[in-house]
Amino acid sequence: MRSSMRQLWLLSVAVLAVLALAGCQLPGSIPSGWTWVTTMTDPSARVAVVGDSLTWQAEHGSSSTTDPYYQRHYLIDALDAQGWAARVAAKSGATTTSLSMWGQWASPPDVIVMALGTNDNYYSMPMTTSVTNIRTYLGRWPNACVVYVGVVPSVPRGIADTAPAWNDWLASEAAARGGVFVDWAGISTGHPDWFMSDLLHHTAAGQQAYRQAITDGIQRCP
C-alpha cells in the first residue's frame, strides 16, 4: 500500500512539473503577478476580466476541466483583436468572495470587467456581502472603467427571484461610478439557442454572443 501511494505521489509531482514547464495553470488556479497578453506593441488599454464558469466558457469554449483548455483563449483573442491587452481570471463556481484571491495584475488595469454574481445569487449570499466584496476589490483601482455584466434570472438554477434586484444594483452602481452596465438578461432575451438546459450556461452560439456583449461593453467605456 505504501509503495502504491508513493508511486501515485511521484506521478502527481511529475505531472505538476510538466504543467509548470509548459507554462500551464491547474484548473481554477490563480497565478500572481499576471502579465498582460497581447500581440500589440502598443495596446490602447489593459483589460482585466473576472468571472465564473460563464466567463470560463467564453474564454476556453467549455466549462469542462478535461478539455485542452490551455490552448484556447477565445475571449483574450477577441479583446486582442480590438487592440487591448487582456487577462482573464475565471473559475467555475466563483462568487464575489473569490475576488480576494485575484487582482495581482502586473500593472493597473484601465478596464475591469466584473462578470460575477450568478453564484452569489445561487448560494443565497447576502447582497450586502456581495456589494462589499465588489466595492473592496474595485477600490484598488479607482480610475479604472468598470464594465458590470448582468446575470440571467434562470428558473432552473433558482435565481429568477433574486437576479432582477442584483441587475438593478449593478446598473445603479455603474451609473454612480461612471462605468458601464451590460444587460445580459435583456440582450439574451429571445435567444433560447444561446443557452443549455439550465438556461444559464451557454452553447457555442451563446459563448460567442457573451464575448461580443463584453467587447461592446468595453467599447462604451468613456
C-alpha positions as CSV (number, residue, x, y, z in Angstrom):
1,M,0.0,0.0,0.0
2,R,2.7,2.4,0.9
3,S,4.6,1.6,-2.3
4,S,1.5,2.3,-4.4
5,M,0.8,5.6,-2.6
6,R,4.3,6.7,-3.1
7,Q,4.1,5.8,-6.8
8,L,0.9,7.8,-7.1
9,W,2.5,10.8,-5.3
10,L,5.6,10.7,-7.6
11,L,3.3,10.6,-10.6
12,S,1.4,13.6,-9.4
13,V,4.6,15.5,-8.8
14,A,5.8,14.6,-12.3
15,V,2.5,15.9,-13.8
16,L,2.7,19.1,-11.9
17,A,6.3,19.6,-13.1
18,V,5.3,19.0,-16.7
19,L,2.5,21.5,-16.5
20,A,4.8,24.1,-14.9
21,L,7.4,23.7,-17.6
22,A,4.7,24.1,-20.2
23,G,3.5,27.3,-18.6
24,C,0.1,25.9,-17.8
25,Q,-2.2,26.5,-14.9
26,L,-4.1,23.9,-13.0
27,P,-7.9,24.1,-13.2
28,G,-9.0,27.2,-11.3
29,S,-5.5,28.1,-10.2
30,I,-4.8,31.8,-9.8
31,P,-1.2,33.0,-10.6
32,S,0.2,36.1,-9.0
33,G,1.9,38.9,-10.9
34,W,-0.1,38.2,-14.1
35,T,1.3,39.9,-17.2
36,W,-0.9,41.3,-19.9
37,V,-1.5,39.1,-23.0
38,T,-1.4,40.9,-26.4
39,T,0.1,40.8,-29.8
40,M,0.1,44.6,-29.9
41,T,3.3,46.6,-29.5
42,D,1.3,49.5,-28.0
43,P,-2.1,48.3,-26.8
44,S,-4.7,51.0,-26.3
45,A,-5.9,49.6,-23.0
46,R,-5.3,46.9,-20.4
47,V,-8.4,44.9,-19.7
48,A,-8.9,42.7,-16.7
49,V,-11.8,40.3,-16.8
50,V,-13.0,38.5,-13.6
51,G,-15.8,35.9,-13.7
52,D,-17.3,32.5,-13.1
53,S,-18.0,29.5,-15.3
54,L,-19.7,31.7,-17.9
55,T,-16.5,33.7,-18.4
56,W,-14.5,30.4,-18.3
57,Q,-16.7,29.2,-21.2
58,A,-16.3,32.4,-23.1
59,E,-12.5,32.2,-22.7
60,H,-11.9,28.5,-23.3
61,G,-15.0,27.3,-25.1
62,S,-16.0,24.9,-22.4
63,S,-16.6,24.6,-18.7
64,S,-15.1,21.1,-18.6
65,T,-11.7,20.7,-17.0
66,T,-11.0,17.6,-19.2
67,D,-10.8,19.7,-22.4
68,P,-7.4,21.0,-23.6
69,Y,-8.5,24.5,-22.5
70,Y,-4.9,25.8,-22.0
71,Q,-4.6,26.1,-25.8
72,R,-7.8,28.1,-26.3
73,H,-8.2,31.7,-25.4
74,Y,-11.2,33.0,-27.4
75,L,-12.0,36.0,-25.1
76,I,-8.4,37.2,-24.9
77,D,-8.1,36.8,-28.7
78,A,-11.3,38.8,-29.2
79,L,-10.0,41.6,-26.9
80,D,-6.6,41.5,-28.5
81,A,-8.2,41.9,-31.9
82,Q,-9.6,45.3,-30.6
83,G,-6.1,46.4,-29.7
84,W,-6.4,45.7,-26.0
85,A,-4.0,43.8,-23.7
86,A,-6.0,41.5,-21.6
87,R,-6.1,38.8,-18.9
88,V,-9.0,36.6,-17.7
89,A,-9.4,35.3,-14.2
90,A,-12.3,32.9,-14.1
91,K,-13.3,29.8,-12.2
92,S,-16.3,27.6,-12.1
93,G,-18.4,28.3,-9.0
94,A,-16.7,31.6,-8.3
95,T,-18.5,34.2,-6.2
96,T,-17.6,37.7,-5.3
97,T,-15.7,36.2,-2.4
98,S,-13.3,34.8,-4.9
99,L,-12.2,38.4,-5.7
100,S,-9.9,38.2,-2.6
101,M,-7.8,35.7,-4.5
102,W,-7.5,37.8,-7.6
103,G,-6.0,41.1,-8.6
104,Q,-2.2,40.8,-8.7
105,W,-2.0,42.4,-12.1
106,A,1.4,43.2,-13.4
107,S,0.3,46.9,-13.8
108,P,-3.0,48.7,-13.1
109,P,-5.9,47.8,-15.5
110,D,-7.6,50.5,-17.5
111,V,-10.8,48.5,-17.7
112,I,-12.2,45.9,-15.3
113,V,-15.0,43.6,-16.5
114,M,-16.9,42.4,-13.4
115,A,-18.8,39.3,-14.6
116,L,-19.7,37.8,-11.2
117,G,-22.9,37.5,-9.2
118,T,-24.7,34.4,-10.6
119,N,-23.3,32.1,-7.9
120,D,-23.8,34.8,-5.2
121,N,-27.5,34.5,-6.1
122,Y,-27.4,30.8,-6.4
123,Y,-25.8,30.3,-2.9
124,S,-28.1,33.0,-1.4
125,M,-25.2,35.1,-0.3
126,P,-26.4,38.3,1.5
127,M,-26.4,41.1,-1.1
128,T,-24.6,43.4,1.4
129,T,-21.7,40.9,1.4
130,S,-21.6,40.8,-2.3
131,V,-21.7,44.6,-2.6
132,T,-18.9,44.9,-0.1
133,N,-16.8,42.3,-1.9
134,I,-17.1,44.1,-5.2
135,R,-16.5,47.6,-3.8
136,T,-13.5,46.5,-1.8
137,Y,-11.9,44.9,-4.9
138,L,-12.6,47.8,-7.2
139,G,-11.4,50.2,-4.6
140,R,-7.9,49.2,-5.5
141,W,-8.3,50.8,-9.0
142,P,-10.5,53.9,-8.6
143,N,-9.6,55.2,-12.0
144,A,-10.5,52.1,-14.0
145,C,-13.6,52.0,-16.1
146,V,-15.7,49.1,-14.8
147,V,-18.0,47.0,-17.0
148,Y,-20.6,45.3,-14.9
149,V,-22.1,42.3,-16.6
150,G,-25.6,41.4,-15.5
151,V,-26.9,37.9,-14.7
152,V,-29.8,35.9,-16.3
153,P,-32.7,35.1,-14.0
154,S,-32.6,31.3,-14.6
155,V,-35.6,29.5,-13.2
156,P,-33.9,26.0,-13.2
157,R,-30.9,27.5,-11.2
158,G,-33.3,29.0,-8.7
159,I,-32.2,32.7,-9.2
160,A,-35.2,34.0,-11.0
161,D,-36.5,35.9,-8.0
162,T,-33.2,37.5,-6.9
163,A,-31.4,38.2,-10.2
164,P,-33.5,41.3,-11.2
165,A,-32.6,43.1,-7.9
166,W,-29.0,42.2,-8.5
167,N,-29.1,43.6,-12.0
168,D,-30.7,46.8,-10.8
169,W,-27.9,47.3,-8.3
170,L,-25.3,46.7,-11.0
171,A,-26.9,49.2,-13.2
172,S,-27.1,51.8,-10.5
173,E,-23.5,51.1,-9.4
174,A,-22.3,51.5,-13.0
175,A,-24.0,54.9,-13.2
176,A,-22.6,56.0,-9.9
177,R,-19.1,55.1,-10.8
178,G,-19.3,56.3,-14.4
179,G,-18.9,52.8,-15.7
180,V,-20.9,50.5,-18.0
181,F,-23.8,48.1,-17.3
182,V,-24.1,45.2,-19.8
183,D,-27.7,43.9,-19.6
184,W,-27.1,40.3,-20.5
185,A,-30.6,39.3,-19.4
186,G,-32.1,41.8,-21.8
187,I,-29.6,41.1,-24.6
188,S,-30.2,37.3,-24.5
189,T,-33.9,37.5,-24.3
190,G,-35.5,35.7,-27.3
191,H,-32.4,33.6,-27.9
192,P,-33.0,30.2,-26.4
193,D,-30.4,28.7,-28.6
194,W,-27.8,30.6,-26.6
195,F,-28.4,28.5,-23.5
196,M,-28.1,25.0,-22.3
197,S,-30.8,23.1,-20.4
198,D,-30.2,25.1,-17.2
199,L,-31.0,28.3,-19.0
200,L,-27.8,29.7,-17.6
201,H,-24.7,28.2,-19.2
202,H,-24.0,28.9,-22.8
203,T,-24.0,27.0,-26.0
204,A,-21.3,27.8,-28.6
205,A,-23.5,30.5,-30.0
206,G,-24.2,31.8,-26.6
207,Q,-20.5,32.0,-25.7
208,Q,-19.9,34.0,-28.9
209,A,-22.7,36.4,-28.0
210,Y,-21.4,36.7,-24.4
211,R,-17.9,37.6,-25.7
212,Q,-19.5,40.1,-28.1
213,A,-21.5,41.7,-25.2
214,I,-18.4,42.1,-23.1
215,T,-16.5,43.6,-26.0
216,D,-19.3,46.0,-26.8
217,G,-19.4,47.0,-23.1
218,I,-15.7,47.8,-23.0
219,Q,-16.1,49.9,-26.1
220,R,-18.7,52.0,-24.3
221,C,-16.2,52.9,-21.6
222,P,-15.5,56.7,-21.6
